[in-house]
Amino acid sequence: MRKREFLDKLRTNLQTVRKTESEEILSYYDEIIQDAVDNGENESEFISKLGSIDEIVETIRKDVDFVQKLKERRDTTLMAAINTTAKILGYSIFALVTFIIVVTGASFVISGLSTVIYSGIILAVSEGEAVNLIMMRLGNIVLGFGLVLFAIGVLKWYFKVSKKTVKKLLQEVQKRLKKEEQKNV
């Protein structure tokens, strides 16, 4: 028996079940058959392993919680997908921000070091410069060191704080998803 035929017969035999429950059951069997086929099983053989339609309907009628279990299973699957998506987005944003901050910090460090080195060289080879030019070169050296120290401080702070912040953000997303899930139950 093929999937379409199986589902049509199951639909016919589930006419005594509420329509919403019937749709949940049909969707469930459609999904498990498709999963089996996707995993390389023969469709007809898998359907025959499920048992007869009469046995399936009888089992469903006896198990009053069957449809509720299907709904909970779907909700759990949906929540897992949303949770995974939130983590991927969160880590992607974190990676992008980290990249920007590291590049900016590196440019501050390079700018600062080049200012220190250039000003130091000019100061060392200058002969008889005026006091104001010497002071300007010393100011550039101090500015360069300031840029380097500032960049190192910002990078150190960012890596210390960002890991905790990302974890808190992901925990908050999970908490809100759980609240939404409980609200829908």
C-alpha positions as CSV (number, residue, x, y, z in Angstrom):
1,M,0.0,0.0,0.0
2,R,1.3,3.5,-0.9
3,K,1.2,6.5,1.5
4,R,-1.7,8.3,-0.2
5,E,-3.9,5.2,-0.1
6,F,-3.0,4.5,3.5
7,L,-3.8,8.0,4.6
8,D,-7.1,8.1,2.7
9,K,-8.2,4.8,4.3
10,L,-7.1,6.1,7.7
11,R,-9.0,9.3,7.1
12,T,-12.1,7.3,6.3
13,N,-11.8,5.2,9.4
14,L,-11.2,8.2,11.6
15,Q,-14.5,9.9,10.8
16,T,-15.8,9.3,14.3
17,V,-12.8,11.2,15.7
18,R,-13.0,15.0,15.9
19,K,-11.7,16.7,12.8
20,T,-8.9,18.6,14.5
21,E,-7.7,15.3,16.1
22,S,-8.1,13.5,12.9
23,E,-5.9,16.0,11.1
24,E,-3.3,15.7,13.8
25,I,-3.2,11.9,13.5
26,L,-3.1,12.0,9.7
27,S,-0.3,14.6,9.8
28,Y,1.6,12.4,12.3
29,Y,1.4,9.3,10.1
30,D,2.2,11.3,6.9
31,E,5.3,12.6,8.7
32,I,6.6,9.3,10.0
33,I,6.1,7.6,6.6
34,Q,7.9,10.5,4.9
35,D,10.8,10.3,7.5
36,A,11.1,6.5,6.9
37,V,11.2,7.0,3.1
38,D,13.7,9.8,3.5
39,N,15.9,7.5,5.6
40,G,15.9,4.9,2.8
41,E,13.1,2.6,3.8
42,N,10.7,1.2,1.3
43,E,7.3,3.0,1.6
44,S,5.1,0.0,1.2
45,E,7.1,-2.2,3.6
46,F,7.2,0.5,6.2
47,I,3.4,1.0,6.0
48,S,2.9,-2.7,6.4
49,K,5.0,-2.6,9.6
50,L,2.6,-0.1,11.0
51,G,-0.2,-2.7,11.2
52,S,-3.6,-2.7,9.7
53,I,-5.7,0.5,9.7
54,D,-8.3,-1.1,11.9
55,E,-5.6,-1.9,14.5
56,I,-4.3,1.7,14.3
57,V,-7.7,3.2,14.8
58,E,-8.5,0.9,17.7
59,T,-5.2,1.8,19.4
60,I,-6.0,5.5,18.9
61,R,-9.5,5.1,20.4
62,K,-8.1,3.2,23.4
63,D,-5.3,5.7,24.0
64,V,-7.2,8.9,24.9
65,D,-4.0,10.8,25.3
66,F,-2.6,9.9,21.9
67,V,-3.6,13.2,20.2
68,Q,-2.3,15.2,23.2
69,K,1.0,13.4,23.0
70,L,1.2,14.2,19.3
71,K,0.6,17.9,20.0
72,E,3.2,17.9,22.7
73,R,5.7,16.2,20.4
74,R,5.1,18.8,17.7
75,D,5.4,21.7,20.2
76,T,8.7,20.3,21.5
77,T,10.0,19.9,18.0
78,L,8.9,23.5,17.2
79,M,10.5,24.8,20.3
80,A,13.7,23.0,19.6
81,A,13.8,24.5,16.1
82,I,13.1,28.0,17.4
83,N,15.7,27.5,20.1
84,T,18.3,26.4,17.6
85,T,17.5,29.3,15.3
86,A,17.8,31.8,18.1
87,K,21.2,30.3,19.1
88,I,22.4,30.5,15.5
89,L,21.3,34.1,15.1
90,G,22.7,35.0,18.5
91,Y,26.1,33.6,17.8
92,S,26.1,35.0,14.3
93,I,25.4,38.5,15.7
94,F,28.0,37.9,18.4
95,A,30.6,36.9,15.8
96,L,29.9,39.9,13.7
97,V,30.1,42.3,16.6
98,T,33.3,40.6,17.8
99,F,34.8,40.9,14.4
100,I,34.0,44.6,14.2
101,I,35.4,45.3,17.7
102,V,38.6,43.2,17.1
103,V,39.2,45.0,13.8
104,T,38.6,48.4,15.3
105,G,40.8,47.5,18.3
106,A,43.6,46.2,16.1
107,S,43.4,49.4,14.0
108,F,43.8,51.5,17.2
109,V,46.7,49.4,18.3
110,I,48.4,49.7,14.9
111,S,47.7,53.4,14.7
112,G,49.0,54.0,18.2
113,L,52.2,51.9,17.6
114,S,52.9,53.5,14.3
115,T,52.4,57.0,15.8
116,V,54.8,56.1,18.7
117,I,57.4,54.6,16.4
118,Y,57.2,57.4,13.8
119,S,57.3,60.2,16.4
120,G,60.1,58.4,18.3
121,I,62.2,58.1,15.1
122,I,61.6,61.7,14.1
123,L,62.4,62.9,17.6
124,A,65.6,60.8,17.7
125,V,66.9,62.0,14.4
126,S,65.9,65.6,14.7
127,E,68.7,68.0,15.3
128,G,68.0,71.4,16.8
129,E,64.3,71.3,16.5
130,A,62.4,73.9,18.3
131,V,60.9,73.1,21.7
132,N,57.4,73.2,20.4
133,L,58.2,70.5,17.7
134,I,59.8,68.3,20.3
135,M,56.7,68.7,22.5
136,M,54.5,67.9,19.6
137,R,56.5,64.7,18.9
138,L,56.3,63.7,22.6
139,G,52.6,64.4,22.5
140,N,52.2,62.1,19.5
141,I,54.1,59.4,21.4
142,V,51.8,59.7,24.4
143,L,48.8,59.8,22.1
144,G,50.0,56.6,20.4
145,F,50.5,54.8,23.8
146,G,47.0,56.0,24.8
147,L,45.4,54.5,21.7
148,V,47.2,51.2,22.3
149,L,46.2,51.0,25.9
150,F,42.7,52.1,25.2
151,A,42.3,49.4,22.5
152,I,43.7,46.7,24.7
153,G,41.4,47.8,27.6
154,V,38.3,47.8,25.4
155,L,39.1,44.4,23.9
156,K,39.8,42.9,27.3
157,W,36.6,44.3,28.7
158,Y,34.6,43.2,25.6
159,F,35.7,39.5,25.8
160,K,35.2,39.4,29.5
161,V,31.6,40.8,29.4
162,S,30.4,39.6,26.0
163,K,30.4,35.9,26.8
164,K,28.3,36.4,29.9
165,T,25.9,38.7,28.0
166,V,25.4,36.3,25.1
167,K,24.7,33.4,27.6
168,K,22.1,35.6,29.4
169,L,20.5,36.6,26.2
170,L,20.1,33.0,25.0
171,Q,18.7,32.0,28.4
172,E,16.2,34.9,28.2
173,V,15.1,33.7,24.8
174,Q,14.7,30.2,26.1
175,K,12.7,31.4,29.1
176,R,10.4,33.5,26.9
177,L,9.8,30.6,24.5
178,K,8.9,28.3,27.5
179,K,6.5,31.0,28.8
180,E,4.9,31.2,25.3
181,E,4.7,27.4,25.2
182,Q,3.0,27.2,28.6
183,K,0.6,29.9,27.6
184,N,-0.4,27.9,24.5
185,V,-1.0,24.7,26.4
